[in-house]
Amino acid sequence: MTEETVLHDWDPSPETLQRWAYDENLHLDEQDEDLALGRRDFLPILIPIADDTRCPKADYILSSLDFYLMFLTLRGNDSELSALDDAIAIARDQKRPEIVDWSALLQRRLKYRIGVGPVDRTLALKMGNDLLNGICRQSKIAITNETDVEFEVQLSVPPFHRHKEWLTINRQTGTFSFRR
């Protein structure tokens, strides 16, 4: 099996992305290939490809896009969040159940950004899972601190649990802050 490297220029054409997606022997010219896919202008190209069950990289693409949009939700400014609206609009036309579920997850993330109102333990854990895990990773989520004012929700990544991330969620407003 011969590996061919493509996408040297960071501005690949839709044709190049399509070719890469359907050929298991093609790889991006980037160590963190999944991070290279995280661009707003790739959404209209990659979401329909991820919807195609014949595409060998469909799940990988969907996971990569989720990771990109997850961190926009956690750290992006308000203007960057419109990328989630773009993804939701594109996903609306897709058929694969995983894409439909992902679209609903993106909608929940947008609601979390503005605050969902009063939060109990159950909702705090759901927010932690939706905001820190999503579909792109499955790490342990736990409430590590709870006061009358807020919940601290922690993601801990196996196997050694050295990488941790936290959400501090206001119990009254449901707004959150993120830190690593």
N, C-alpha and C positions, 0 to 999 in steps of 0.2 A: 504494500500500500504506500503510495507516494503522497506526501503532504505538500500542498501548494499554499503559499501565503498570499492573501489578497488584502485589499483595503489599506494600502500603504499611506494614503494621502488624507485621511480624516474627513474627506468630503466625497464618500463613495456615491455612485449613482444608484438609483433604485434597481437598475439591472444587476449591478454588482452585488448588492445586498441580497437580491433574489437568488442569484447564482450561488452565493455563499450559503444561504439558508438551506438550499436543497441538495447540497453536495457535502457529504460527511467528511470528505478529504480536504475541504477548504477551511482555512483558519485565518483569523484576523492577525494582522501584523502588530500585535499588542499583547503584552504579557497578561493583562487583565481584560481579556476579550469581552467578558460580560459588561464591564464598565464602559467599553468603547461604544456599546449599543445605546447607552443612556443619553440620547439626544432627542429633543422635542421634534425636530424635523424628520426623525426616523419613525415616529409613531404611525403616520398614515401608511408607511411601507410595511413595517414589521408586525403591526397588530393583525392585519388580514393574513399575513404569512403564518402567524402563530395560531390562527383559526383553522388552518389547513392540517387535518390529521395525517395527510400524506407527507408532510414536511418532517424530516428527521430531527430538526432542531426546534420544532414548535414549542415544546415545553421549556427548553432552554431560553428561547427568545422571550417567552412570557415571563419567566422568572427574572430574567435580566431587566425587562421593562418594569416589573414590579419593584425591584430593588431601586432602580433609578427614581421612580415616582414616590416610593416610600420615603427616601431621603429628601426629596423636594417637600413632601408633606411635613417632615420633622424639622427641616432647617431652612427651607426656601422662603423667600419673601412673597408677599401677596401676588405680585405680578408673575412670578414663576409658577404659582399654583394653577394658573390657567392651563398649564400643560395637562393637569388632571382632567379638566373639563374637555380638552381635546381628546384625550384617551377614552373618556366615557362616551363621547359622541361617536367616535370610531367604533368602539366596542359594541355599541347599540346595534350595529348592522351585522354582527357576527353571530354564528350559530353554535359554536362549540360551548358546552356547559361551563368549562373552565374559564372561558372568556366572559361569559355572562356573570358568573360568580365574582370574577375579578373586577368587573365593572361595578358591581354592588359594593365591593370592598373599597374601591376608589371613592365612591359616593359617601360611604361612612367616614373615610379619612377626611374628606372635605368638611363634613359636619363637625368632626372632632376639632378641626382647626379653629372653628368659630366658637366652639363650646357647646356642649349638649345639655347644659343645665345640671341639676343635682346628680351626683354620681355616688353609687354604693360600691361595695367590694366587687360584686359580680360584674358591674359595668366597667370598673377600673381594670379588672383582669381582661375583659373583652377588648377594651381600648388598647391595653398593652399588647395583646396578641395581634390585633389588626394593625397597629402602628409600628410595632417592632419586628414582628414575624411576617405577617402578610402571607403571601404564597411562596415567597422566595427563600424563606428559611424556617426552620422549626426548632427553636431553642426554648429553653425553660423560661417561663414568665411567672414571677411571683411578686406579691406585695411584701416589701422589705421594711416599710415604715408606714405607720398610719397615725395621723393626728386628727383633731377635730376640724382642721382646715384642709388637709391634703392627704393624698395617698402617694407613696413612692413605689413605683412599679419597676422591677428590674428584669432585664433580659440577661441571661447567662448562657454563653455558648460552650457546648461540650466540644471536645472531651475533657479539657482541663479547666474550663470555666474561668479562664484568664480574661477573656474579652467580655466586658459587661457594658450595658447601656441602661439608662434610666429615664423614666418619665415621671415628672412631678405633676400630679393632676389635682386641680382645685376641686374640692368636694361640692361646692355650691354652683360654680359656673361650668365645670367640666372642661375648662381650658387647661392646657398642659404646656410644660416646657420639657425640652429634651437635652440630655447631656450624655457624653461618653466618658 
